[in-house]
Amino acid sequence: MEKLIRIQKSPAKKGYIESVNISGNYLKEHGFKMGDFVKLTISKDKIIIEKTASTNILQMMGAKDARLFKVIENL
């Protein structure tokens, strides 16, 4: 599946920064669901988003200790 989206501007401390918003039922239809962890790979003119193989393990660990999610966000 291909979807054309536009790079948007989002407010930042000193003006605006580029941003991308990806949402829609097609995410669920293609195997992504709320709470999944994804790996974002960015290179020149290319962005790849992949669900991590360890999503289920991380979700179970986070359910036991929500502080884990804060640690992951800071990595």
Helices and strands as residue ranges (DSSP letters): E 8-12, E 15-19, H 25-29, E 38-43, E 46-51, H 55-64, H 67-73
